[in-house]
Amino acid sequence: MPSSKAIQELQADLLGAASDLRWAAKELLRVAERLSLAGNDADAQTVMRLTMNFCGNQERLEAYADEIKTGRLMRAGPAVSVGSS
């Protein structure tokens, strides 16, 4: 069973990533608005689809963090570094 500290770190990491996605989605909405105002509706729609994808992922990460908080989801193994060789 993972330590309490590991569980808290996992929850904090998930919430941090969710927060980053929320911020990115807000910035993308501003970009989409500027694209639309400039008459570039096709690109504005593409950016809006990306934004919706970010929002869905943000909500999913927040739900995982909530599951960890209530003890319904736990880390099964060690953390894996991404992009290291």
Secondary structure, DSSP 8 states (H G I E B T S, - for coil): ---HHHHHHHHHHHHHHHHHHHHHHHHHHHHHHHHHHTT-HHHHHHHHHHHHHHHHHHHHHHHHHHHHHTTS----S----SS--
